[in-house]
Amino acid sequence: MSKDRSKEGENLRKMEKRKRILIMGLFINLIIASFMANTIEAYPKVSYGQVVGIQFTVLQVRADDGRISVFWLGYKTNLDSRLPFLGDRVKIEYIKDMMGRNAVTRIRVLKKG
């Protein structure tokens, strides 16, 4: 009888180990899947409009629908032509940075204002 109880206890420990391994595997897969889902959204968006304001590294652009958006220029901004002036029509490619701002990745002056 004591042999049966020791075998039952051993089987219970093995089942608990398997359960822990299964739960940890599922947890690790969930973490990896969440990282992959966050990196998919990093494609740049495109905006067309006319420059209505410039303040240091901040650009204010009025889109075709009349909405004014604020864009942040940085050291990683790629200039296809020159820096835009007031009244210039521009094409802006941007992403959202970690602080939720519109960070410009590429800017092109389409038409002089």
Biopython code that builds the backbone (N, CA, C, O; Angstrom):
import numpy as np
from Bio.PDB.StructureBuilder import StructureBuilder

atoms = [
    (1, "MET", "N", (0.795, -1.183, 0.000)),
    (1, "MET", "CA", (0.000, 0.000, 0.000)),
    (1, "MET", "C", (0.854, 1.272, 0.000)),
    (1, "MET", "O", (0.509, 2.259, -0.649)),
    (2, "SER", "N", (1.957, 1.237, 0.726)),
    (2, "SER", "CA", (2.823, 2.405, 0.763)),
    (2, "SER", "C", (3.483, 2.648, -0.593)),
    (2, "SER", "O", (3.781, 3.788, -0.950)),
    (3, "LYS", "N", (3.710, 1.558, -1.352)),
    (3, "LYS", "CA", (4.286, 1.713, -2.689)),
    (3, "LYS", "C", (3.284, 2.410, -3.616)),
    (3, "LYS", "O", (3.665, 3.238, -4.444)),
    (4, "ASP", "N", (1.986, 2.062, -3.467)),
    (4, "ASP", "CA", (0.956, 2.693, -4.297)),
    (4, "ASP", "C", (0.863, 4.184, -3.999)),
    (4, "ASP", "O", (0.719, 4.996, -4.913)),
    (5, "ARG", "N", (0.944, 4.543, -2.720)),
    (5, "ARG", "CA", (0.859, 5.955, -2.337)),
    (5, "ARG", "C", (2.075, 6.723, -2.845)),
    (5, "ARG", "O", (1.937, 7.860, -3.297)),
    (6, "SER", "N", (3.256, 6.126, -2.781)),
    (6, "SER", "CA", (4.452, 6.821, -3.265)),
    (6, "SER", "C", (4.406, 7.010, -4.779)),
    (6, "SER", "O", (4.860, 8.032, -5.292)),
    (7, "LYS", "N", (3.853, 6.017, -5.499)),
    (7, "LYS", "CA", (3.709, 6.159, -6.958)),
    (7, "LYS", "C", (2.690, 7.243, -7.297)),
    (7, "LYS", "O", (2.876, 8.005, -8.246)),
    (8, "GLU", "N", (1.598, 7.306, -6.505)),
    (8, "GLU", "CA", (0.590, 8.344, -6.743)),
    (8, "GLU", "C", (1.189, 9.727, -6.507)),
    (8, "GLU", "O", (0.950, 10.652, -7.283)),
    (9, "GLY", "N", (1.963, 9.866, -5.440)),
    (9, "GLY", "CA", (2.611, 11.143, -5.142)),
    (9, "GLY", "C", (3.600, 11.535, -6.230)),
    (9, "GLY", "O", (3.695, 12.702, -6.609)),
    (10, "GLU", "N", (4.325, 10.559, -6.722)),
    (10, "GLU", "CA", (5.293, 10.816, -7.801)),
    (10, "GLU", "C", (4.571, 11.247, -9.079)),
    (10, "GLU", "O", (5.013, 12.165, -9.770)),
    (11, "ASN", "N", (3.463, 10.579, -9.385)),
    (11, "ASN", "CA", (2.684, 10.946, -10.575)),
    (11, "ASN", "C", (2.104, 12.348, -10.449)),
    (11, "ASN", "O", (2.057, 13.097, -11.425)),
    (12, "LEU", "N", (1.662, 12.701, -9.240)),
    (12, "LEU", "CA", (1.133, 14.047, -9.021)),
    (12, "LEU", "C", (2.215, 15.101, -9.248)),
    (12, "LEU", "O", (1.954, 16.135, -9.863)),
    (13, "ARG", "N", (3.420, 14.849, -8.759)),
    (13, "ARG", "CA", (4.516, 15.807, -8.953)),
    (13, "ARG", "C", (4.850, 15.954, -10.440)),
    (13, "ARG", "O", (5.108, 17.061, -10.913)),
    (14, "LYS", "N", (4.846, 14.850, -11.168)),
    (14, "LYS", "CA", (5.126, 14.912, -12.606)),
    (14, "LYS", "C", (4.053, 15.719, -13.332)),
    (14, "LYS", "O", (4.358, 16.509, -14.226)),
    (15, "MET", "N", (2.795, 15.515, -12.940)),
    (15, "MET", "CA", (1.701, 16.262, -13.570)),
    (15, "MET", "C", (1.803, 17.753, -13.261)),
    (15, "MET", "O", (1.527, 18.586, -14.124)),
    (16, "GLU", "N", (2.197, 18.094, -12.034)),
    (16, "GLU", "CA", (2.360, 19.497, -11.668)),
    (16, "GLU", "C", (3.487, 20.141, -12.465)),
    (16, "GLU", "O", (3.365, 21.289, -12.893)),
    (17, "LYS", "N", (4.590, 19.410, -12.671)),
    (17, "LYS", "CA", (5.700, 19.930, -13.478)),
    (17, "LYS", "C", (5.251, 20.178, -14.910)),
    (17, "LYS", "O", (5.571, 21.215, -15.490)),
    (18, "ARG", "N", (4.514, 19.238, -15.481)),
    (18, "ARG", "CA", (4.026, 19.400, -16.850)),
    (18, "ARG", "C", (3.104, 20.600, -16.959)),
    (18, "ARG", "O", (3.151, 21.346, -17.938)),
    (19, "LYS", "N", (2.272, 20.781, -15.958)),
    (19, "LYS", "CA", (1.338, 21.899, -15.953)),
    (19, "LYS", "C", (2.099, 23.229, -15.904)),
    (19, "LYS", "O", (1.749, 24.169, -16.618)),
    (20, "ARG", "N", (3.128, 23.308, -15.071)),
    (20, "ARG", "CA", (3.947, 24.522, -14.971)),
    (20, "ARG", "C", (4.641, 24.822, -16.290)),
    (20, "ARG", "O", (4.664, 25.967, -16.742)),
    (21, "ILE", "N", (5.208, 23.790, -16.907)),
    (21, "ILE", "CA", (5.903, 23.977, -18.182)),
    (21, "ILE", "C", (4.927, 24.461, -19.253)),
    (21, "ILE", "O", (5.263, 25.347, -20.038)),
    (22, "LEU", "N", (3.743, 23.895, -19.290)),
    (22, "LEU", "CA", (2.731, 24.303, -20.264)),
    (22, "LEU", "C", (2.313, 25.753, -20.056)),
    (22, "LEU", "O", (2.205, 26.514, -21.018)),
    (23, "ILE", "N", (2.077, 26.137, -18.809)),
    (23, "ILE", "CA", (1.674, 27.515, -18.510)),
    (23, "ILE", "C", (2.792, 28.490, -18.854)),
    (23, "ILE", "O", (2.526, 29.544, -19.432)),
    (24, "MET", "N", (4.023, 28.166, -18.516)),
    (24, "MET", "CA", (5.151, 29.052, -18.842)),
    (24, "MET", "C", (5.333, 29.172, -20.357)),
    (24, "MET", "O", (5.618, 30.259, -20.860)),
    (25, "GLY", "N", (5.174, 28.081, -21.078)),
    (25, "GLY", "CA", (5.280, 28.126, -22.540)),
    (25, "GLY", "C", (4.218, 29.017, -23.157)),
    (25, "GLY", "O", (4.510, 29.799, -24.062)),
    (26, "LEU", "N", (2.995, 28.905, -22.678)),
    (26, "LEU", "CA", (1.919, 29.762, -23.182)),
    (26, "LEU", "C", (2.189, 31.233, -22.866)),
    (26, "LEU", "O", (1.949, 32.106, -23.700)),
    (27, "PHE", "N", (2.684, 31.499, -21.669)),
    (27, "PHE", "CA", (2.995, 32.861, -21.259)),
    (27, "PHE", "C", (4.098, 33.471, -22.127)),
    (27, "PHE", "O", (3.991, 34.623, -22.548)),
    (28, "ILE", "N", (5.149, 32.709, -22.394)),
    (28, "ILE", "CA", (6.249, 33.194, -23.237)),
    (28, "ILE", "C", (5.765, 33.440, -24.664)),
    (28, "ILE", "O", (6.133, 34.445, -25.272)),
    (29, "ASN", "N", (4.952, 32.547, -25.202)),
    (29, "ASN", "CA", (4.397, 32.756, -26.547)),
    (29, "ASN", "C", (3.522, 33.997, -26.604)),
    (29, "ASN", "O", (3.534, 34.707, -27.609)),
    (30, "LEU", "N", (2.768, 34.273, -25.559)),
    (30, "LEU", "CA", (1.935, 35.470, -25.504)),
    (30, "LEU", "C", (2.787, 36.735, -25.516)),
    (30, "LEU", "O", (2.447, 37.707, -26.190)),
    (31, "ILE", "N", (3.882, 36.726, -24.779)),
    (31, "ILE", "CA", (4.790, 37.879, -24.757)),
    (31, "ILE", "C", (5.400, 38.105, -26.137)),
    (31, "ILE", "O", (5.436, 39.239, -26.615)),
    (32, "ILE", "N", (5.870, 37.064, -26.772)),
    (32, "ILE", "CA", (6.473, 37.185, -28.106)),
    (32, "ILE", "C", (5.449, 37.702, -29.113)),
    (32, "ILE", "O", (5.774, 38.558, -29.936)),
    (33, "ALA", "N", (4.223, 37.197, -29.060)),
    (33, "ALA", "CA", (3.177, 37.642, -29.985)),
    (33, "ALA", "C", (2.843, 39.113, -29.772)),
    (33, "ALA", "O", (2.589, 39.826, -30.743)),
    (34, "SER", "N", (2.838, 39.585, -28.533)),
    (34, "SER", "CA", (2.534, 40.997, -28.283)),
    (34, "SER", "C", (3.650, 41.896, -28.806)),
    (34, "SER", "O", (3.366, 42.984, -29.308)),
    (35, "PHE", "N", (4.912, 41.476, -28.704)),
    (35, "PHE", "CA", (6.011, 42.261, -29.264)),
    (35, "PHE", "C", (5.900, 42.347, -30.784)),
    (35, "PHE", "O", (6.134, 43.406, -31.366)),
    (36, "MET", "N", (5.549, 41.247, -31.419)),
    (36, "MET", "CA", (5.422, 41.239, -32.870)),
    (36, "MET", "C", (4.259, 42.113, -33.320)),
    (36, "MET", "O", (4.351, 42.760, -34.363)),
    (37, "ALA", "N", (3.184, 42.149, -32.573)),
    (37, "ALA", "CA", (2.029, 42.970, -32.935)),
    (37, "ALA", "C", (2.362, 44.451, -32.828)),
    (37, "ALA", "O", (1.851, 45.248, -33.614)),
    (38, "ASN", "N", (3.204, 44.841, -31.878)),
    (38, "ASN", "CA", (3.560, 46.248, -31.714)),
    (38, "ASN", "C", (4.507, 46.727, -32.803)),
    (38, "ASN", "O", (4.460, 47.904, -33.161)),
    (39, "THR", "N", (5.351, 45.881, -33.339)),
    (39, "THR", "CA", (6.301, 46.323, -34.360)),
    (39, "THR", "C", (5.658, 46.434, -35.737)),
    (39, "THR", "O", (6.224, 47.081, -36.619)),
    (40, "ILE", "N", (4.511, 45.831, -35.948)),
    (40, "ILE", "CA", (3.851, 45.884, -37.247)),
    (40, "ILE", "C", (3.336, 47.277, -37.557)),
    (40, "ILE", "O", (3.247, 47.637, -38.731)),
    (41, "GLU", "N", (2.992, 48.075, -36.557)),
    (41, "GLU", "CA", (2.358, 49.368, -36.750)),
    (41, "GLU", "C", (3.334, 50.505, -37.023)),
    (41, "GLU", "O", (2.931, 51.665, -36.935)),
    (42, "ALA", "N", (4.562, 50.245, -37.341)),
    (42, "ALA", "CA", (5.567, 51.289, -37.458)),
    (42, "ALA", "C", (5.704, 51.868, -38.864)),
    (42, "ALA", "O", (6.701, 52.537, -39.137)),
    (43, "TYR", "N", (4.757, 51.646, -39.763)),
    (43, "TYR", "CA", (4.848, 52.194, -41.108)),
    (43, "TYR", "C", (4.526, 53.680, -41.107)),
    (43, "TYR", "O", (3.642, 54.117, -40.370)),
    (44, "PRO", "N", (5.234, 54.475, -41.928)),
    (44, "PRO", "CA", (4.970, 55.919, -41.940)),
    (44, "PRO", "C", (3.651, 56.253, -42.634)),
    (44, "PRO", "O", (3.215, 55.566, -43.558)),
    (45, "LYS", "N", (3.041, 57.322, -42.159)),
    (45, "LYS", "CA", (1.833, 57.858, -42.777)),
    (45, "LYS", "C", (2.241, 59.046, -43.627)),
    (45, "LYS", "O", (3.317, 59.611, -43.430)),
    (46, "VAL", "N", (1.388, 59.432, -44.575)),
    (46, "VAL", "CA", (1.706, 60.527, -45.488)),
    (46, "VAL", "C", (0.672, 61.627, -45.325)),
    (46, "VAL", "O", (-0.522, 61.358, -45.195)),
    (47, "SER", "N", (1.138, 62.866, -45.334)),
    (47, "SER", "CA", (0.257, 64.026, -45.239)),
    (47, "SER", "C", (0.695, 65.065, -46.269)),
    (47, "SER", "O", (1.886, 65.330, -46.428)),
    (48, "TYR", "N", (-0.277, 65.648, -46.963)),
    (48, "TYR", "CA", (-0.026, 66.727, -47.908)),
    (48, "TYR", "C", (-0.658, 67.996, -47.357)),
    (48, "TYR", "O", (-1.733, 67.944, -46.758)),
    (49, "GLY", "N", (-0.001, 69.137, -47.554)),
    (49, "GLY", "CA", (-0.592, 70.374, -47.088)),
    (49, "GLY", "C", (0.321, 71.564, -47.311)),
    (49, "GLY", "O", (1.380, 71.468, -47.931)),
    (50, "GLN", "N", (-0.141, 72.704, -46.774)),
    (50, "GLN", "CA", (0.574, 73.963, -46.926)),
    (50, "GLN", "C", (1.100, 74.388, -45.561)),
    (50, "GLN", "O", (0.384, 74.323, -44.561)),
    (51, "VAL", "N", (2.367, 74.828, -45.527)),
    (51, "VAL", "CA", (2.993, 75.238, -44.274)),
    (51, "VAL", "C", (2.388, 76.568, -43.835)),
    (51, "VAL", "O", (2.401, 77.543, -44.586)),
    (52, "VAL", "N", (1.854, 76.600, -42.603)),
    (52, "VAL", "CA", (1.259, 77.830, -42.069)),
    (52, "VAL", "C", (2.019, 78.355, -40.861)),
    (52, "VAL", "O", (1.775, 79.479, -40.424)),
    (53, "GLY", "N", (2.942, 77.560, -40.308)),
    (53, "GLY", "CA", (3.707, 78.024, -39.164)),
    (53, "GLY", "C", (4.974, 77.232, -38.965)),
    (53, "GLY", "O", (5.021, 76.024, -39.200)),
    (54, "ILE", "N", (6.020, 77.946, -38.518)),
    (54, "ILE", "CA", (7.302, 77.316, -38.227)),
    (54, "ILE", "C", (7.790, 77.859, -36.889)),
    (54, "ILE", "O", (7.874, 79.074, -36.709)),
    (55, "GLN", "N", (8.109, 76.978, -35.954)),
    (55, "GLN", "CA", (8.680, 77.375, -34.660)),
    (55, "GLN", "C", (9.821, 76.413, -34.346)),
    (55, "GLN", "O", (9.574, 75.275, -33.946)),
    (56, "PHE", "N", (11.038, 76.844, -34.518)),
    (56, "PHE", "CA", (12.228, 76.037, -34.287)),
    (56, "PHE", "C", (12.132, 74.704, -35.038)),
    (56, "PHE", "O", (12.291, 74.689, -36.259)),
    (57, "THR", "N", (11.884, 73.609, -34.362)),
    (57, "THR", "CA", (11.805, 72.303, -35.024)),
    (57, "THR", "C", (10.368, 71.815, -35.176)),
    (57, "THR", "O", (10.141, 70.639, -35.457)),
    (58, "VAL", "N", (9.404, 72.703, -34.995)),
    (58, "VAL", "CA", (7.993, 72.342, -35.108)),
    (58, "VAL", "C", (7.414, 72.977, -36.365)),
    (58, "VAL", "O", (7.602, 74.167, -36.620)),
    (59, "LEU", "N", (6.715, 72.172, -37.139)),
    (59, "LEU", "CA", (6.112, 72.622, -38.396)),
    (59, "LEU", "C", (4.600, 72.475, -38.284)),
    (59, "LEU", "O", (4.108, 71.429, -37.861)),
    (60, "GLN", "N", (3.863, 73.511, -38.660)),
    (60, "GLN", "CA", (2.403, 73.464, -38.662)),
    (60, "GLN", "C", (1.941, 73.462, -40.109)),
    (60, "GLN", "O", (2.301, 74.340, -40.893)),
    (61, "VAL", "N", (1.137, 72.461, -40.454)),
    (61, "VAL", "CA", (0.733, 72.258, -41.843)),
    (61, "VAL", "C", (-0.794, 72.192, -41.924)),
    (61, "VAL", "O", (-1.435, 71.459, -41.171)),
    (62, "ARG", "N", (-1.369, 72.976, -42.855)),
    (62, "ARG", "CA", (-2.809, 72.910, -43.110)),
    (62, "ARG", "C", (-3.047, 71.909, -44.234)),
    (62, "ARG", "O", (-2.556, 72.082, -45.350)),
    (63, "ALA", "N", (-3.805, 70.864, -43.926)),
    (63, "ALA", "CA", (-4.086, 69.813, -44.912)),
    (63, "ALA", "C", (-5.135, 70.307, -45.904)),
    (63, "ALA", "O", (-5.682, 71.400, -45.756)),
    (64, "ASP", "N", (-5.405, 69.486, -46.916)),
    (64, "ASP", "CA", (-6.364, 69.860, -47.955)),
    (64, "ASP", "C", (-7.774, 70.047, -47.397)),
    (64, "ASP", "O", (-8.558, 70.819, -47.949)),
    (65, "ASP", "N", (-8.105, 69.348, -46.309)),
    (65, "ASP", "CA", (-9.439, 69.479, -45.718)),
    (65, "ASP", "C", (-9.527, 70.628, -44.719)),
    (65, "ASP", "O", (-10.570, 70.811, -44.092)),
    (66, "GLY", "N", (-8.459, 71.405, -44.557)),
    (66, "GLY", "CA", (-8.456, 72.568, -43.684)),
    (66, "GLY", "C", (-7.952, 72.302, -42.270)),
    (66, "GLY", "O", (-7.814, 73.234, -41.477)),
    (67, "ARG", "N", (-7.686, 71.082, -41.956)),
    (67, "ARG", "CA", (-7.218, 70.720, -40.622)),
    (67, "ARG", "C", (-5.731, 71.038, -40.475)),
    (67, "ARG", "O", (-4.937, 70.728, -41.363)),
    (68, "ILE", "N", (-5.356, 71.653, -39.360)),
    (68, "ILE", "CA", (-3.952, 71.995, -39.114)),
    (68, "ILE", "C", (-3.331, 70.934, -38.215)),
    (68, "ILE", "O", (-3.868, 70.612, -37.155)),
    (69, "SER", "N", (-2.191, 70.393, -38.650)),
    (69, "SER", "CA", (-1.470, 69.375, -37.895)),
    (69, "SER", "C", (-0.092, 69.895, -37.528)),
    (69, "SER", "O", (0.488, 70.715, -38.240)),
    (70, "VAL", "N", (0.424, 69.408, -36.410)),
    (70, "VAL", "CA", (1.746, 69.808, -35.928)),
    (70, "VAL", "C", (2.704, 68.637, -36.128)),
    (70, "VAL", "O", (2.394, 67.501, -35.772)),
    (71, "PHE", "N", (3.873, 68.929, -36.703)),
    (71, "PHE", "CA", (4.884, 67.905, -36.971)),
    (71, "PHE", "C", (6.211, 68.341, -36.355)),
    (71, "PHE", "O", (6.557, 69.523, -36.353)),
    (72, "TRP", "N", (6.938, 67.365, -35.838)),
    (72, "TRP", "CA", (8.224, 67.619, -35.191)),
    (72, "TRP", "C", (9.355, 67.164, -36.106)),
    (72, "TRP", "O", (9.386, 66.013, -36.542)),
    (73, "LEU", "N", (10.285, 68.077, -36.395)),
    (73, "LEU", "CA", (11.468, 67.745, -37.189)),
    (73, "LEU", "C", (12.604, 67.389, -36.233)),
    (73, "LEU", "O", (12.710, 67.966, -35.151)),
    (74, "GLY", "N", (13.444, 66.449, -36.625)),
    (74, "GLY", "CA", (14.562, 66.045, -35.784)),
    (74, "GLY", "C", (15.793, 65.753, -36.618)),
    (74, "GLY", "O", (15.818, 65.997, -37.824)),
    (75, "TYR", "N", (16.812, 65.229, -35.960)),
    (75, "TYR", "CA", (18.058, 64.953, -36.668)),
    (75, "TYR", "C", (17.926, 63.768, -37.617)),
    (75, "TYR", "O", (18.774, 63.589, -38.491)),
    (76, "LYS", "N", (16.877, 62.952, -37.464)),
    (76, "LYS", "CA", (16.671, 61.827, -38.369)),
    (76, "LYS", "C", (15.749, 62.173, -39.534)),
    (76, "LYS", "O", (15.443, 61.302, -40.349)),
    (77, "THR", "N", (15.301, 63.418, -39.632)),
    (77, "THR", "CA", (14.425, 63.836, -40.719)),
    (77, "THR", "C", (15.216, 63.908, -42.016)),
    (77, "THR", "O", (16.273, 64.537, -42.072)),
    (78, "ASN", "N", (14.705, 63.264, -43.053)),
    (78, "ASN", "CA", (15.347, 63.248, -44.362)),
    (78, "ASN", "C", (14.711, 64.338, -45.228)),
    (78, "ASN", "O", (13.500, 64.332, -45.446)),
    (79, "LEU", "N", (15.530, 65.272, -45.721)),
    (79, "LEU", "CA", (15.042, 66.351, -46.583)),
    (79, "LEU", "C", (15.262, 65.959, -48.040)),
    (79, "LEU", "O", (16.400, 65.744, -48.458)),
    (80, "ASP", "N", (14.183, 65.863, -48.817)),
    (80, "ASP", "CA", (14.326, 65.522, -50.231)),
    (80, "ASP", "C", (14.708, 66.732, -51.077)),
    (80, "ASP", "O", (15.302, 66.568, -52.143)),
    (81, "SER", "N", (14.387, 67.924, -50.634)),
    (81, "SER", "CA", (14.740, 69.113, -51.411)),
    (81, "SER", "C", (15.401, 70.147, -50.499)),
    (81, "SER", "O", (16.628, 70.202, -50.419)),
    (82, "ARG", "N", (14.620, 70.945, -49.830)),
    (82, "ARG", "CA", (15.128, 71.976, -48.919)),
    (82, "ARG", "C", (14.150, 72.101, -47.766)),
    (82, "ARG", "O", (13.088, 71.480, -47.777)),
    (83, "LEU", "N", (14.505, 72.902, -46.774)),
    (83, "LEU", "CA", (13.573, 73.160, -45.677)),
    (83, "LEU", "C", (12.395, 73.980, -46.196)),
    (83, "LEU", "O", (12.594, 74.883, -47.008)),
    (84, "PRO", "N", (11.198, 73.693, -45.758)),
    (84, "PRO", "CA", (10.042, 74.448, -46.247)),
    (84, "PRO", "C", (9.922, 75.815, -45.576)),
    (84, "PRO", "O", (10.321, 75.998, -44.426)),
    (85, "PHE", "N", (9.364, 76.765, -46.318)),
    (85, "PHE", "CA", (9.068, 78.099, -45.803)),
    (85, "PHE", "C", (7.562, 78.251, -45.698)),
    (85, "PHE", "O", (6.809, 77.373, -46.120)),
    (86, "LEU", "N", (7.125, 79.374, -45.132)),
    (86, "LEU", "CA", (5.697, 79.636, -45.020)),
    (86, "LEU", "C", (5.062, 79.674, -46.410)),
    (86, "LEU", "O", (5.596, 80.302, -47.325)),
    (87, "GLY", "N", (3.936, 79.008, -46.561)),
    (87, "GLY", "CA", (3.205, 79.000, -47.821)),
    (87, "GLY", "C", (3.590, 77.878, -48.771)),
    (87, "GLY", "O", (2.900, 77.668, -49.768)),
    (88, "ASP", "N", (4.665, 77.153, -48.498)),
    (88, "ASP", "CA", (5.076, 76.053, -49.370)),
    (88, "ASP", "C", (4.120, 74.871, -49.235)),
    (88, "ASP", "O", (3.636, 74.566, -48.145)),
    (89, "ARG", "N", (3.857, 74.213, -50.359)),
    (89, "ARG", "CA", (3.076, 72.975, -50.332)),
    (89, "ARG", "C", (4.067, 71.834, -50.139)),
    (89, "ARG", "O", (5.064, 71.744, -50.856)),
    (90, "VAL", "N", (3.791, 70.959, -49.167)),
    (90, "VAL", "CA", (4.739, 69.914, -48.803)),
    (90, "VAL", "C", (4.063, 68.552, -48.744)),
    (90, "VAL", "O", (2.851, 68.433, -48.563)),
    (91, "LYS", "N", (4.899, 67.528, -48.905)),
    (91, "LYS", "CA", (4.503, 66.136, -48.661)),
    (91, "LYS", "C", (5.333, 65.677, -47.470)),
    (91, "LYS", "O", (6.562, 65.745, -47.495)),
    (92, "ILE", "N", (4.646, 65.204, -46.418)),
    (92, "ILE", "CA", (5.318, 64.809, -45.186)),
    (92, "ILE", "C", (5.025, 63.346, -44.892)),
    (92, "ILE", "O", (3.866, 62.932, -44.870)),
    (93, "GLU", "N", (6.073, 62.566, -44.667)),
    (93, "GLU", "CA", (5.933, 61.196, -44.177)),
    (93, "GLU", "C", (6.308, 61.230, -42.701)),
    (93, "GLU", "O", (7.363, 61.748, -42.335)),
    (94, "TYR", "N", (5.443, 60.676, -41.856)),
    (94, "TYR", "CA", (5.665, 60.765, -40.414)),
    (94, "TYR", "C", (5.214, 59.495, -39.706)),
    (94, "TYR", "O", (4.446, 58.694, -40.238)),
    (95, "ILE", "N", (5.721, 59.345, -38.488)),
    (95, "ILE", "CA", (5.295, 58.262, -37.596)),
    (95, "ILE", "C", (4.975, 58.880, -36.240)),
    (95, "ILE", "O", (5.342, 60.023, -35.967)),
    (96, "LYS", "N", (4.296, 58.126, -35.402)),
    (96, "LYS", "CA", (4.053, 58.562, -34.022)),
    (96, "LYS", "C", (5.243, 58.116, -33.177)),
    (96, "LYS", "O", (5.598, 56.937, -33.175)),
    (97, "ASP", "N", (5.856, 59.049, -32.463)),
    (97, "ASP", "CA", (6.968, 58.660, -31.599)),
    (97, "ASP", "C", (6.434, 58.171, -30.253)),
    (97, "ASP", "O", (5.222, 58.079, -30.059)),
    (98, "MET", "N", (7.329, 57.862, -29.339)),
    (98, "MET", "CA", (6.916, 57.294, -28.051)),
    (98, "MET", "C", (6.093, 58.271, -27.217)),
    (98, "MET", "O", (5.343, 57.852, -26.336)),
    (99, "MET", "N", (6.224, 59.556, -27.484)),
    (99, "MET", "CA", (5.477, 60.559, -26.726)),
    (99, "MET", "C", (4.157, 60.915, -27.411)),
    (99, "MET", "O", (3.431, 61.789, -26.937)),
    (100, "GLY", "N", (3.842, 60.246, -28.519)),
    (100, "GLY", "CA", (2.582, 60.481, -29.215)),
    (100, "GLY", "C", (2.621, 61.643, -30.195)),
    (100, "GLY", "O", (1.576, 62.052, -30.701)),
    (101, "ARG", "N", (3.799, 62.184, -30.475)),
    (101, "ARG", "CA", (3.922, 63.300, -31.413)),
    (101, "ARG", "C", (4.078, 62.784, -32.838)),
    (101, "ARG", "O", (4.442, 61.627, -33.048)),
    (102, "ASN", "N", (3.804, 63.640, -33.809)),
    (102, "ASN", "CA", (4.012, 63.308, -35.218)),
    (102, "ASN", "C", (5.466, 63.625, -35.567)),
    (102, "ASN", "O", (5.817, 64.787, -35.776)),
    (103, "ALA", "N", (6.303, 62.604, -35.630)),
    (103, "ALA", "CA", (7.724, 62.785, -35.916)),
    (103, "ALA", "C", (7.950, 62.605, -37.417)),
    (103, "ALA", "O", (7.653, 61.546, -37.971)),
    (104, "VAL", "N", (8.470, 63.632, -38.066)),
    (104, "VAL", "CA", (8.679, 63.615, -39.514)),
    (104, "VAL", "C", (9.871, 62.736, -39.850)),
    (104, "VAL", "O", (10.950, 62.890, -39.278)),
    (105, "THR", "N", (9.667, 61.805, -40.792)),
    (105, "THR", "CA", (10.775, 60.982, -41.265)),
    (105, "THR", "C", (11.291, 61.489, -42.609)),
    (105, "THR", "O", (12.483, 61.369, -42.893)),
    (106, "ARG", "N", (10.416, 62.050, -43.435)),
    (106, "ARG", "CA", (10.820, 62.576, -44.735)),
    (106, "ARG", "C", (9.911, 63.737, -45.104)),
    (106, "ARG", "O", (8.699, 63.687, -44.891)),
    (107, "ILE", "N", (10.510, 64.780, -45.658)),
    (107, "ILE", "CA", (9.736, 65.946, -46.070)),
    (107, "ILE", "C", (10.193, 66.390, -47.460)),
    (107, "ILE", "O", (11.388, 66.413, -47.755)),
    (108, "ARG", "N", (9.233, 66.737, -48.299)),
    (108, "ARG", "CA", (9.526, 67.176, -49.673)),
    (108, "ARG", "C", (8.695, 68.413, -49.980)),
    (108, "ARG", "O", (7.485, 68.428, -49.755)),
    (109, "VAL", "N", (9.352, 69.455, -50.497)),
    (109, "VAL", "CA", (8.640, 70.658, -50.932)),
    (109, "VAL", "C", (8.134, 70.402, -52.338)),
    (109, "VAL", "O", (8.921, 70.150, -53.250)),
    (110, "LEU", "N", (6.805, 70.467, -52.520)),
    (110, "LEU", "CA", (6.201, 70.202, -53.813)),
    (110, "LEU", "C", (6.061, 71.462, -54.653)),
    (110, "LEU", "O", (6.278, 71.440, -55.865)),
    (111, "LYS", "N", (5.698, 72.560, -53.999)),
    (111, "LYS", "CA", (5.451, 73.813, -54.734)),
    (111, "LYS", "C", (5.794, 74.979, -53.836)),
    (111, "LYS", "O", (5.437, 74.999, -52.658)),
    (112, "LYS", "N", (6.493, 75.960, -54.405)),
    (112, "LYS", "CA", (6.834, 77.147, -53.643)),
    (112, "LYS", "C", (5.580, 77.992, -53.424)),
    (112, "LYS", "O", (4.712, 78.105, -54.289)),
    (113, "GLY", "N", (5.525, 78.578, -52.226)),
    (113, "GLY", "CA", (4.353, 79.375, -51.868)),
    (113, "GLY", "C", (4.579, 80.757, -52.241)),
    (113, "GLY", "O", (3.712, 81.604, -52.027)),
]
sb = StructureBuilder()
sb.init_structure("model")
sb.init_model(0)
sb.init_chain("A")
sb.init_seg("    ")
for serial, (resi, resn, name, xyz) in enumerate(atoms, 1):
    if name == "N":
        sb.init_residue(resn, " ", resi, " ")
    sb.init_atom(name, np.array(xyz, "f"), 0.0, 1.0, " ", f" {name:<3s}", serial, name[0])
structure = sb.get_structure()
